[in-house]
Amino acid sequence: SFVAMLAITGFLSATWTASRLSRAVGVSDIVLVIATGVLLGPDIGGLISTEYSQCSHARHAVECEVKDLSALSKHLAEIEHLGLCNPADYEHEHDEHATTTNATHGTGNGTSDGRSCTCEESGGSHHRRLAGGGTFHSYQECLEKTCHAEISHECQLTPDVFTLIGHAGVALMIFESGMHFDFEKAKKVGFRACCVAVLGTILPLVAGTLLTMAYQKPFFPMGVAAGTALAPTSVGIALRLLGEAGVLKEDFGQAIITAAFVDDILSLVLFNVLFSLGGEFDVVQVVVNPCVGVVIMLLAMYAAMKFWPRFINGYLLPKIPEIEGVKVARRDEVLFLLMFLLLLAYASITHFLGTHLWGC
């Protein structure tokens, strides 16, 4: 354990040193800090052990490989026991493969690119679908991909320590960006910034989708997923760069922050819709939840402009007594507590609508 503590201390010290060197040179430390993390990470330098950077469930991914259907691993046996893959659906896979092959030449029910389809027949249907989406060619493929999907789900619930710290950092970074949002200046640059944000979301989405399709990949899910991945603008990095340049309070600085802020919100909605479309269409997950999330964010913004300033300055702070000789004023403690209570409340509400980052 002492060696592990030394390794983590060395890793954090190296990133701090990289940040200081960048500032001494007069450039942003973002690139050098990221490069330091990559070089000293488990894949290259190995200063940080894989156990601290990989979910414990993911280390059992090798057990998802089907070597013998009569002797399944523990994870695969659980998938079979849960009934997520039904062997009866694949009893005629060889006959259906032949039908699909004929279909690619103009007959049957296959697709033009040779991919098998899920066909419904009057005498019974052979669906090969996993909860969450996916059509598989064989029972073995269903078991393996379902196993990997379950491991990914478990890793989202219980990530490794550095991933958990990273998630918390992203949430706090978005939270900090909201604290620097100037509503008065946003009124001046809001419309133009929103136009930039909309274009900054739509154009990468369209370009990424078309480029993926140009490489002979399907429109959904690969094309849409690639376009959605290119859509976000890191409001945290924009905030950091503008803050280091000392132009965060300028009109163009607020325009950049507002555009990045709105762009990230739209991208979060896109991600939520994309994940919801992974399986069968669910109107609540795909339509209702994103709309409710946007409405809640608009209400929160209205409260930030109209309700909270009056409540805090006109009612809450006057009731807090001042204490002389303390390092931190009682009012600052109350404001800090109130901010984090609001953060937890908004994040908890939007968590059930798709992602807690909306509330941050």
MISEKOL-282666 format. One record per residue (C-alpha): x, y, z; residue in three letters. Coordinates in steps of 0.02 Angstrom, whole numbers, padded with zeros to 5 digits, always signed. Each point is the difference from the previous one (the first is absolute). Last residue first. Layout:
<pts>
XYZALA
...
</pts>
This chain:
<pts>
-01237+01055-00623CYS
-00182-00046-00026GLY
+00025-00053-00180TRP
+00155-00097+00053LEU
-00109-00120+00102HIS
-00046-00093-00159THR
-00156-00078-00076GLY
-00159+00065+00080LEU
+00025-00091+00165PHE
+00170+00082+00018HIS
-00084+00167-00040THR
-00085+00002+00170ILE
+00153-00058+00097SER
+00113+00126-00087ALA
-00121+00143+00038TYR
-00013-00047+00184ALA
+00184-00040+00025LEU
+00056+00163-00081LEU
-00133+00098+00095LEU
+00063-00072+00164LEU
+00177+00040-00058PHE
-00041+00182-00032MET
-00095+00018+00164LEU
+00145-00069+00100LEU
+00122+00122-00081PHE
-00121+00145+00028LEU
-00020-00049+00184VAL
+00187-00012+00025GLU
+00027+00168-00086ASP
-00131+00078+00115ARG
+00087-00069+00153ARG
+00162+00086-00052ALA
+00153-00110-00016VAL
+00155+00042+00101LYS
-00098+00053+00154VAL
+00043+00154+00104GLY
-00171+00082+00005GLU
-00161-00097-00023ILE
-00136+00073-00112GLU
-00178-00059+00032PRO
-00097-00086-00140ILE
-00178+00068-00018LYS
+00052+00136-00125PRO
+00077-00137-00111LEU
-00159-00102-00024LEU
-00138+00126-00038TYR
+00044+00140-00120GLY
+00171-00052-00064ASN
-00031-00188-00010ILE
-00186-00001-00043PHE
+00011+00147-00120ARG
+00152-00069-00091PRO
-00076-00176+00001TRP
-00168+00042-00078PHE
+00024+00105-00157LYS
+00160-00044-00094MET
+00046-00168+00075ALA
-00183-00048+00008ALA
-00017+00034-00186TYR
+00153-00107-00034MET
-00070-00141+00106ALA
-00166+00012-00092LEU
+00090-00011-00167LEU
+00100-00149+00063MET
-00159-00086+00059ILE
-00081+00028-00171VAL
+00153-00073-00089VAL
-00004-00153+00112GLY
-00187-00024-00027VAL
+00028+00004-00188CYS
+00144-00124+00013PRO
-00105-00116+00111ASN
-00157+00004-00109VAL
+00076-00036-00171VAL
+00126-00143-00001VAL
-00020-00074+00174GLN
-00188+00024+00013VAL
-00036-00043-00182VAL
+00095-00164+00014ASP
+00056-00067-00169PHE
+00072-00174+00017GLU
+00183-00009+00045GLY
+00150+00114-00022GLY
-00114+00149-00035LEU
+00010+00053+00182SER
+00188+00012-00010PHE
-00012+00114-00151LEU
-00137+00107+00079VAL
+00106+00028+00157ASN
+00154+00037-00102PHE
-00095+00126-00105LEU
-00071+00085+00156VAL
+00176+00009+00072LEU
+00058+00075-00165SER
-00134+00135+00010LEU
+00057+00044+00176ILE
+00183-00001-00055ASP
-00039+00120-00143ASP
-00097+00115+00118VAL
+00150+00016+00117PHE
+00127+00014-00142ALA
-00102+00139-00080ALA
-00023+00089+00166THR
+00185-00017+00043ILE
+00053+00067-00170ILE
-00122+00146+00008ALA
+00054+00036+00179GLN
+00179+00015-00060GLY
-00056+00108-00147PHE
-00086+00119+00120ASP
+00147+00007+00119GLU
-00016-00077+00173LYS
+00098-00157-00045LEU
+00139+00099-00083VAL
+00141-00031+00125GLY
+00097-00115-00116ALA
+00010-00135+00135GLU
-00188+00016+00029GLY
-00037-00012-00185LEU
+00105-00157-00015LEU
-00076-00083+00154ARG
-00179+00043-00047LEU
+00024-00066-00177ALA
+00077-00159+00072ILE
-00148-00024+00116GLY
-00129+00043-00133VAL
+00066-00145-00103SER
-00096+00014-00163THR
-00107-00152-00037PRO
-00048-00053-00179ALA
+00139-00119-00051LEU
-00066-00146+00103ALA
-00175+00029-00070THR
+00066-00014-00178GLY
+00089-00163+00038ALA
-00154-00072+00087ALA
-00114+00053-00143VAL
+00110-00087-00127GLY
+00029-00157+00102MET
-00179-00029+00061PRO
-00075+00030-00121PHE
+00061+00067-00168PHE
+00091-00162-00036PRO
+00186-00001-00041LYS
+00063+00002-00180GLN
+00142+00123+00036TYR
-00104+00139-00078ALA
-00134-00043+00130MET
+00122+00048+00137THR
+00039+00164-00090LEU
-00185+00038-00020LEU
-00036-00030+00186THR
+00150+00101+00057GLY
-00045+00145-00115ALA
-00183+00001+00054VAL
+00037-00005+00186LEU
+00147+00118-00018PRO
-00115+00126-00090LEU
-00148-00019+00118ILE
+00085+00034+00167THR
+00112+00147-00045GLY
-00140+00069-00108LEU
-00115+00000+00151VAL
+00136+00073+00111ALA
+00044+00137-00124VAL
-00184+00048-00012CYS
-00011-00003+00191CYS
+00151+00116+00012ALA
-00079+00121-00124ARG
-00162+00004+00100PHE
+00084+00011+00170GLY
+00129+00134-00036VAL
-00086+00150+00079LYS
-00115-00093+00119LYS
+00146-00112+00048ALA
+00086+00157+00062LYS
-00132+00023+00134GLU
-00012-00187+00035PHE
+00186-00018+00037ASP
+00044-00185+00009PHE
+00156-00023+00106HIS
-00090-00109+00128MET
-00068-00108-00142GLY
+00177-00040-00053SER
+00039-00054+00177GLU
-00141-00129-00002PHE
+00064-00065-00166ILE
+00171-00022+00079MET
-00077-00076+00156LEU
-00089-00133-00104ALA
+00157-00034-00103VAL
+00104-00016+00158GLY
-00124-00121+00079ALA
+00007-00108-00156HIS
+00190+00006+00003GLY
+00005-00050+00183ILE
-00113-00148-00041LEU
+00111-00046-00148THR
+00152+00009+00114PHE
-00082-00113+00131VAL
-00068-00133-00117ASP
-00182+00008-00051PRO
-00146-00078+00096THR
-00165+00036-00089LEU
+00076+00040-00169GLN
+00115-00150+00016CYS
-00153-00111+00032GLU
-00079+00061-00162HIS
+00159-00032-00099SER
+00009-00175+00074ILE
-00181-00033-00050GLU
+00034+00060-00177ALA
+00154-00112-00012HIS
-00103-00150+00055CYS
-00138+00044-00125THR
+00132+00008-00136LYS
+00071-00171+00043GLU
-00165-00090+00028LEU
-00082+00069-00157CYS
+00153-00043-00104GLU
-00006-00180+00063GLN
-00186-00013-00037TYR
+00033+00053-00178SER
-00025+00141-00125HIS
-00046+00134+00124PHE
-00120+00146-00007THR
+00033+00138+00126GLY
-00099+00110+00117GLY
-00008+00040+00183GLY
-00082-00162+00050ALA
+00084-00117-00121LEU
-00081-00050-00162ARG
+00016-00158-00100ARG
-00180-00022-00050HIS
-00043-00165-00083HIS
-00186+00017-00029SER
-00133-00133-00010GLY
-00111-00080-00130GLY
-00055+00165-00076SER
+00178+00058-00019GLU
+00088+00151+00069GLU
+00174+00037-00063CYS
+00145+00080+00091THR
+00125+00047-00133CYS
+00169-00069-00045SER
+00128+00118-00072ARG
+00051-00032-00180GLY
+00004+00179-00059ASP
-00166-00010-00094SER
-00095-00063+00150THR
-00078-00170+00019GLY
-00184-00045-00020ASN
-00001-00123-00143GLY
+00058+00028-00178THR
+00110+00126-00091GLY
+00177-00065+00013HIS
+00019+00058+00179THR
-00160-00094+00037ALA
+00078-00163-00053ASN
+00134+00021+00133THR
-00134+00047+00126THR
-00096-00159-00038THR
+00159-00101+00020ALA
+00032+00084+00166HIS
-00180-00037+00049GLU
+00028-00186-00028ASP
+00160+00007+00102HIS
-00084+00102+00137GLU
-00141-00125+00018HIS
+00025-00041+00184GLU
+00049+00180+00038TYR
-00155+00066+00088ASP
-00011-00161+00101ALA
+00166+00041+00082PRO
-00080+00151+00089ASN
+00116+00142+00047CYS
-00055+00122+00136LEU
-00076-00147+00093GLY
+00071+00050+00169LEU
+00078-00173+00018HIS
+00090+00016-00167GLU
+00074+00167+00049ILE
+00048-00072+00170GLU
+00085-00147-00084ALA
+00098+00121-00109LEU
+00066+00090+00153HIS
+00047-00161+00091LYS
+00086-00075-00151SER
-00092-00119-00116LEU
+00045-00184-00016ALA
-00119-00079-00126SER
+00007+00150-00115LEU
+00189-00019-00011ASP
+00120+00142-00035LYS
-00119+00146+00021VAL
+00097+00158+00041GLU
-00086+00102+00135CYS
+00123-00065+00130GLU
+00132+00111-00078VAL
-00103+00149+00058ALA
+00042-00042+00181HIS
+00114+00150+00021ARG
-00146+00107-00057ALA
-00094-00041+00162HIS
+00139+00076+00106SER
-00012+00162-00099CYS
+00165+00056-00071GLN
+00113+00142+00053SER
+00049-00048+00177TYR
+00018-00186-00037GLU
+00101+00042-00156THR
+00140+00066+00109SER
+00053+00181-00013ILE
+00185+00021-00037LEU
-00025-00113-00151GLY
+00094+00113-00119GLY
-00099-00046-00155ILE
-00172-00083+00020ASP
-00010+00018+00190PRO
+00015+00190+00000GLY
+00162+00097+00014LEU
+00005+00053-00183LEU
-00187+00030-00014VAL
-00011+00100+00161GLY
+00151+00104-00047THR
-00075+00037-00171ALA
-00162+00058+00082ILE
+00098+00115+00116VAL
+00104+00066-00145LEU
-00152+00040-00107VAL
-00100+00085+00138ILE
+00142+00104+00073ASP
-00038+00156-00102SER
+00153+00095-00054VAL
+00112+00128+00085GLY
+00159-00103+00017VAL
-00014+00007+00189ALA
-00183-00046-00014ARG
+00043-00154-00100SER
+00136-00051+00122LEU
-00119+00017+00146ARG
-00131-00110-00082SER
+00128-00132-00045ALA
+00062+00002+00180THR
-00177-00026+00064TRP
-00024-00146-00122THR
+00164-00077+00058ALA
-00045+00022+00183SER
-00167-00087-00028LEU
+00087-00149-00081PHE
+00137-00006+00130GLY
-00127+00002+00141THR
-00099-00138-00086ILE
+00157-00105-00018ALA
+00056+00033+00179LEU
-00171-00050+00065MET
+00007-00160-00103ALA
+00173-00038+00069VAL
-00067+00025+00176PHE
-00145-00119-00035SER
</pts>
